[in-house]
Amino acid sequence: GPHQEGKQRQGTACLSPFPGASAGNGCGHTLLTPHSGTLSSKNYPGTYPNHTMCCWRLQAPPGTSLLLAFGDVDLEPSEHCAHSSLLLADPQTGTAYGPYCRNSVPSAPLLVTNSSTVTVLFNSTSHRSGRGLLLSYATSQHPGTGGAAPGTQKHPWDVPDPPLTLCFSVYCPAGCKDIHGDIWGNPSQGYRDTSVLCKAAVHAGVIADELGGQVTLSREKGITLYESAFANGLHSKRGSLSEKRLVFHKVCCLLSPACDDVLEVVAFNASSWWHEVDALGQDRAWVAKRAAFSTTGHSWAAELSTEAAWLELDLGTRRNVTG
């Protein structure tokens, strides 16, 4: 729950920067936009400095709320996290979250706030260990941010395995290009499934790093060798055999298992057909044969008064159809 002590520290230590900005000597890689962003402590994932602080002010568009994904919070433990801590505060409601450190970690990988403004404060005193922190955020307009899925790996935008060839969509925050982590592969081959997903999406050119955005991809069967490439300001590595690979799609693929073949239909029959002239004076014939994929224009539709409509396809020969 909220800690009053944390509120007091936040009020005195975080002399707030401008909205969408950071301030302090403990800030690492940071990219903040109104719709999403990524932030980390200095030297992440190396040990963060002694006696340092950073304050980030996240500002989403009015009417939206912020969702924060905890990618990694590894701050040296101390009683009440007094020595090194992460504290989040909502200045609109006065609610505070934390302080967090290694012996008081966030209870869930995703924090859903009810506010369009959140202040993130990181500070440290003397310590010996700790990677620091890596956070990302998106707004309620993009609820599919990668941190929303339980069982996430190190980075909140890595999602659990869907079935092979099944397309899925994930929201990548701005600023993934320069986070720690490797990618193997290239846009034409796909990427080793151990690659940092949103970093690979920037490399593949399906999103711009400074904007982030929704990406659609599928997990396909892995290949023996992934070739390296330089693309969109990133070098990928040469990688060995993996069980699965990530393939990004620039246009929406069907969110269903891939189909290897199109069935040839010999004849169509239907419960009804009808003809109309639309407002522009054009003829529309809603006949059964218009249900074929290859026909242009409007497909078949049942007559408006038909309660139990059916469409019959004659495949000519015996076929096994699943789906």
Secondary structure, 3 states (H helix, E strand, C coil): CCCHHHHHHHHHHCCCCCCCCEECCCEEEEEECCCEEEEEECCCCCCCCCCEEEEEEEECCCCCCEEEEEEEEECCCCHHHCCEEEEEEECCCCEEEEEEECCECCCCCEEECCCCEEEEEEEECCCCCCCEEEEEEEECCCCCEHHHCCCCCCCCCCCCCCCCCCEEEEEECCCCCCCCCCCEEECCCEEECCCCHHHHHHHHCCCCCCCCEEEEEEEEECCCEECCCEECCEECECEECCCEEEEEECCCCCCCCCCCCCCCCCEEEECCCEEEECCCCCEEEECHHHHCCCCCCCCCCCCCCCCCCCEEEECCCCCCCCC
